[in-house]
Amino acid sequence: MKNLISGTARSGKRRYPVQRAVTVWCCLLVLFPAPTLALEVTDDTGQRVHLDKPARRIISLAPHITELLFAAGAGDAVVGTVSYSNYPPEATRLTNVGSYASLNLEAIAALRPDLVVAWKSGNSSAQIERLSGLGLPVFYSEPRRLEDIASNLQRLGRLAASEHSADAAAVRFNTHYRQLKTRYSQAKPIRVFYEIWHQPLMTVSGKHLISQVIKLCGGRNIFSELTALAPTVNPEAVLAANPEAIIASGTAAQRPEWLDRWRNWPQIAAVKNRQLYFIPPDLIQRQTPRVLEGAERICKQLEQARMYSEREDE
């Protein structure tokens, strides 16, 4: 007679089908472990990056990359960074592997990374090729648009198996970005000269992420049509374009003294109306979620310049 709870009685012994099935399944898992799902993403150069398993030892080869990795929830996996990787504070305690322009390949190899995240336009292509020659997977991070920042967060999160944190960070970024677009989409255009350095005099073209931030805030980059990403210009070209706001960043957290040299040309609208502004470089020159903090500042600065422009039009 069948026992509905414990199975069929046979030779005075009871069999337990459910328990036996579990035991057999466990044995199979020991003999034939479930394969780890491979990961594959496309980087910012269009190259496919393949990992057999999530990265647990990551090298960051640019300050913006370090920030992106931490923002994507992969900070615990980062074992090496380059100079000026100062955000978040935890990044300053990681092993230094040189500067983004001059890498210490021996130090990188000694850290036994399973993923290298590189900066295409900043790192030495020859040195990256040597790392690839060692069999190290390389993911290139090169955000050129604000939308690319959220995408970088998500792809880096996938490579490090931190998708939950990365996706949440991407959502926060996109929400903030849309809010700024909505707020300033109808703002009156303001002519802007953005100065990243003074000797030689350098600015950004329309291809640069900073130029997109200016546009986001209702500004018009006076050198947006130039072809180079960070072209050199001359003061005469700035005078001819007559910007209504001049914004500088430089390399330090303090306002650069050379910004005030524009006061030698009082005929420029930005100088006449005292619209000379400074943005800390870490908030605008790094392609990270913090760029929207820099955008908030630029938007407020252009609002101020817009007020003076409207007064002159009256």
C-alpha positions as CSV (number, residue, x, y, z in Angstrom):
1,M,0.0,0.0,0.0
2,K,1.4,3.3,-1.0
3,N,2.4,5.8,1.7
4,L,1.5,9.2,0.3
5,I,4.0,11.0,2.6
6,S,7.2,8.9,2.5
7,G,7.0,6.9,-0.7
8,T,6.7,3.1,-1.4
9,A,7.6,0.5,1.3
10,R,9.8,-2.2,-0.1
11,S,11.7,-5.0,1.8
12,G,10.7,-3.4,5.1
13,K,12.5,-0.1,4.2
14,R,11.1,3.2,3.2
15,R,12.4,5.4,0.4
16,Y,12.3,9.1,0.4
17,P,12.1,10.3,-3.2
18,V,12.4,14.0,-2.5
19,Q,15.4,13.6,-0.2
20,R,17.1,11.2,-2.7
21,A,16.5,13.7,-5.6
22,V,18.2,16.5,-3.6
23,T,21.1,14.2,-2.7
24,V,21.6,13.2,-6.4
25,W,21.4,16.9,-7.5
26,C,24.0,18.0,-4.9
27,C,26.3,15.2,-6.1
28,L,25.9,16.3,-9.7
29,L,26.8,19.9,-8.7
30,V,30.0,18.7,-7.1
31,L,30.9,16.6,-10.2
32,F,29.7,19.1,-12.7
33,P,29.6,22.6,-11.2
34,A,27.3,25.2,-12.9
35,P,29.4,27.2,-15.4
36,T,30.0,30.9,-14.5
37,L,28.2,33.1,-17.0
38,A,30.7,34.9,-19.2
39,L,30.4,38.7,-19.6
40,E,30.7,40.7,-22.8
41,V,30.2,44.4,-23.2
42,T,31.1,46.9,-25.9
43,D,33.4,49.8,-24.8
44,D,33.5,53.4,-26.1
45,T,35.7,52.5,-29.1
46,G,33.3,49.8,-30.3
47,Q,35.6,47.0,-29.1
48,R,34.0,44.0,-27.5
49,V,35.4,43.2,-24.0
50,H,34.9,39.6,-22.9
51,L,35.4,38.3,-19.3
52,D,35.0,34.7,-18.2
53,K,33.7,35.9,-14.8
54,P,33.1,39.3,-13.1
55,A,36.2,41.4,-12.6
56,R,37.6,41.3,-9.0
57,R,40.9,43.2,-9.5
58,I,40.5,46.3,-11.7
59,I,43.1,48.9,-12.7
60,S,41.9,52.4,-13.4
61,L,44.0,54.4,-15.8
62,A,42.4,57.9,-15.5
63,P,40.9,59.9,-12.6
64,H,37.5,60.0,-14.3
65,I,37.5,56.3,-14.6
66,T,38.3,55.8,-10.9
67,E,35.2,58.0,-10.1
68,L,33.0,56.1,-12.5
69,L,34.1,52.7,-11.0
70,F,33.3,53.8,-7.5
71,A,30.0,55.4,-8.6
72,A,29.1,52.1,-10.3
73,G,29.5,50.2,-7.0
74,A,32.8,48.6,-8.2
75,G,35.1,50.5,-5.8
76,D,36.0,47.4,-3.8
77,A,37.4,45.8,-6.9
78,V,39.7,48.6,-7.8
79,V,43.3,47.7,-6.8
80,G,45.3,50.4,-8.7
81,T,44.8,53.9,-9.9
82,V,46.8,56.8,-11.5
83,S,47.8,60.1,-10.1
84,Y,45.1,62.7,-9.3
85,S,42.6,59.9,-8.6
86,N,41.4,61.8,-5.6
87,Y,37.7,61.1,-5.5
88,P,36.1,59.5,-3.7
89,P,38.6,59.8,-0.7
90,E,38.9,56.0,-0.6
91,A,40.6,56.1,-4.0
92,T,43.6,58.0,-2.6
93,R,44.6,54.9,-0.5
94,L,44.9,52.7,-3.6
95,T,48.2,51.7,-5.2
96,N,49.5,54.2,-7.6
97,V,50.5,52.9,-11.1
98,G,51.9,56.1,-12.5
99,S,50.2,58.9,-14.3
100,Y,47.6,58.6,-17.1
101,A,50.2,59.7,-19.6
102,S,53.1,57.6,-18.2
103,L,52.1,54.2,-16.8
104,N,54.2,51.9,-14.6
105,L,53.6,48.7,-16.4
106,E,55.5,46.6,-13.9
107,A,53.4,47.9,-11.1
108,I,50.2,47.1,-13.0
109,A,51.4,43.5,-13.8
110,A,52.3,43.0,-10.1
111,L,48.7,43.8,-9.1
112,R,47.5,40.8,-11.2
113,P,44.4,42.6,-12.6
114,D,41.6,40.8,-14.4
115,L,40.5,44.0,-16.0
116,V,42.1,47.3,-17.1
117,V,39.9,50.3,-17.8
118,A,41.8,52.8,-20.1
119,W,41.3,56.3,-21.4
120,K,41.7,56.2,-25.2
121,S,42.6,59.9,-25.7
122,G,44.7,60.1,-22.6
123,N,46.7,56.9,-22.2
124,S,49.7,55.9,-24.3
125,S,48.5,53.6,-27.0
126,A,51.8,51.8,-27.1
127,Q,51.6,51.1,-23.3
128,I,48.0,49.9,-23.6
129,E,49.0,47.6,-26.4
130,R,51.7,46.1,-24.2
131,L,49.1,45.4,-21.5
132,S,46.8,43.8,-24.0
133,G,49.8,41.7,-25.2
134,L,50.0,40.3,-21.6
135,G,46.5,39.0,-22.1
136,L,44.8,41.6,-19.9
137,P,41.3,42.6,-21.0
138,V,41.1,46.3,-21.7
139,F,37.9,48.4,-21.6
140,Y,38.1,51.9,-23.1
141,S,36.1,54.6,-21.3
142,E,35.7,57.8,-23.4
143,P,32.4,59.6,-22.6
144,R,32.0,62.3,-25.2
145,R,28.3,63.1,-24.4
146,L,26.5,63.4,-21.1
147,E,24.4,60.4,-22.1
148,D,27.6,58.4,-22.3
149,I,28.3,58.8,-18.5
150,A,25.2,56.8,-17.6
151,S,26.1,54.2,-20.2
152,N,29.6,53.9,-18.8
153,L,28.2,53.4,-15.3
154,Q,26.0,50.5,-16.5
155,R,28.6,48.7,-18.5
156,L,31.3,49.0,-15.8
157,G,28.7,47.7,-13.3
158,R,28.1,44.7,-15.6
159,L,31.8,43.9,-15.8
160,A,32.2,44.1,-12.0
161,A,28.8,42.4,-11.2
162,S,27.6,45.5,-9.4
163,E,24.7,46.1,-11.7
164,H,22.3,47.1,-8.9
165,S,24.4,50.0,-7.8
166,A,25.4,51.0,-11.3
167,D,21.9,51.0,-12.6
168,A,20.7,53.1,-9.7
169,A,23.5,55.6,-10.2
170,A,22.6,55.8,-13.9
171,V,19.0,56.5,-13.1
172,R,20.0,59.3,-10.7
173,F,22.2,60.8,-13.3
174,N,19.7,60.7,-16.1
175,T,17.0,62.2,-13.8
176,H,19.2,65.1,-12.9
177,Y,20.2,65.6,-16.5
178,R,16.6,65.7,-17.7
179,Q,15.7,68.2,-15.0
180,L,18.4,70.6,-16.1
181,K,17.3,70.2,-19.8
182,T,13.8,71.0,-18.9
183,R,14.7,74.0,-16.8
184,Y,17.0,75.7,-19.4
185,S,15.6,74.4,-22.7
186,Q,13.9,77.8,-23.4
187,A,16.6,80.0,-22.0
188,K,17.9,82.9,-24.2
189,P,21.3,81.8,-25.8
190,I,24.4,83.4,-24.3
191,R,27.7,83.6,-26.1
192,V,30.3,81.8,-24.0
193,F,34.1,81.5,-24.1
194,Y,35.4,78.6,-22.1
195,E,39.1,78.8,-21.2
196,I,40.9,75.7,-20.1
197,W,44.4,77.2,-20.2
198,H,46.0,80.5,-20.8
199,Q,49.5,79.8,-22.3
200,P,48.8,78.7,-24.9
201,L,45.2,80.0,-24.9
202,M,43.1,76.9,-25.1
203,T,39.4,76.2,-25.3
204,V,36.9,73.4,-26.2
205,S,35.2,72.7,-29.5
206,G,31.6,71.5,-30.0
207,K,32.9,67.9,-29.8
208,H,33.9,68.3,-26.1
209,L,31.6,67.3,-23.2
210,I,32.0,70.8,-21.7
211,S,30.5,72.3,-24.8
212,Q,27.5,70.1,-24.3
213,V,27.2,71.3,-20.7
214,I,27.3,74.9,-22.0
215,K,24.5,74.1,-24.5
216,L,22.5,72.4,-21.7
217,C,22.5,75.6,-19.8
218,G,21.4,77.8,-22.7
219,G,24.9,78.9,-23.7
220,R,26.5,79.0,-27.1
221,N,30.2,78.0,-27.3
222,I,31.8,80.6,-29.5
223,F,34.3,78.0,-30.8
224,S,32.0,75.1,-31.3
225,E,32.8,74.9,-35.0
226,L,36.5,74.2,-34.6
227,T,37.6,70.6,-35.4
228,A,40.1,69.8,-32.6
229,L,38.7,68.6,-29.3
230,A,40.7,71.2,-27.3
231,P,41.9,73.8,-29.9
232,T,44.4,76.6,-29.4
233,V,43.0,80.1,-30.2
234,N,44.2,83.7,-30.0
235,P,42.8,86.6,-28.1
236,E,41.9,88.4,-31.3
237,A,39.4,85.6,-32.1
238,V,37.9,85.9,-28.7
239,L,37.5,89.7,-29.1
240,A,35.9,89.2,-32.5
241,A,33.3,86.7,-31.0
242,N,32.6,89.1,-28.1
243,P,31.5,86.5,-25.5
244,E,28.9,87.5,-22.9
245,A,30.4,85.2,-20.4
246,I,34.0,83.9,-19.9
247,I,34.4,80.7,-17.8
248,A,37.7,79.2,-16.8
249,S,38.7,76.0,-15.1
250,G,42.5,75.5,-15.1
251,T,44.1,72.7,-13.0
252,A,43.5,73.7,-9.4
253,A,40.6,74.1,-7.1
254,Q,41.1,77.8,-6.8
255,R,40.2,80.5,-9.3
256,P,43.2,81.1,-11.6
257,E,44.8,84.5,-11.6
258,W,45.0,84.5,-15.4
259,L,41.3,84.7,-15.7
260,D,41.4,88.3,-14.7
261,R,43.7,89.2,-17.5
262,W,40.7,89.6,-19.7
263,R,40.1,92.9,-17.9
264,N,42.7,94.3,-20.3
265,W,40.0,94.2,-22.9
266,P,37.0,96.1,-21.4
267,Q,35.3,96.2,-24.8
268,I,34.3,92.5,-24.4
269,A,30.8,92.2,-23.2
270,A,31.7,89.6,-20.5
271,V,34.4,92.0,-19.1
272,K,32.2,95.1,-19.3
273,N,29.4,93.3,-17.4
274,R,31.9,91.5,-15.0
275,Q,30.8,88.1,-16.2
276,L,34.2,86.3,-15.5
277,Y,33.6,82.9,-13.8
278,F,35.5,79.9,-12.5
279,I,34.5,76.3,-12.3
280,P,36.6,73.8,-10.2
281,P,38.1,71.5,-12.9
282,D,37.1,68.3,-11.1
283,L,33.5,69.2,-11.4
284,I,33.5,70.0,-15.2
285,Q,36.6,68.4,-16.8
286,R,35.9,64.8,-15.6
287,Q,33.3,62.7,-17.3
288,T,31.6,61.5,-14.2
289,P,28.3,62.0,-12.4
290,R,29.8,65.1,-10.7
291,V,29.8,66.9,-14.0
292,L,26.2,67.8,-13.3
293,E,27.3,69.6,-10.2
294,G,29.5,71.7,-12.5
295,A,26.6,72.1,-14.9
296,E,24.5,73.5,-12.1
297,R,27.1,76.1,-11.5
298,I,27.5,77.0,-15.1
299,C,23.7,77.3,-15.5
300,K,23.5,79.8,-12.6
301,Q,26.5,81.8,-14.0
302,L,24.8,82.0,-17.4
303,E,21.6,83.1,-15.8
304,Q,23.5,86.0,-14.3
305,A,25.0,86.9,-17.7
306,R,21.6,86.6,-19.2
307,M,20.2,89.2,-16.9
308,Y,22.8,91.7,-18.0
309,S,22.2,90.9,-21.6
310,E,18.5,91.5,-21.3
311,R,19.1,94.8,-19.6
312,E,21.2,95.9,-22.5
313,D,18.5,94.9,-24.9
314,E,15.9,97.0,-23.2
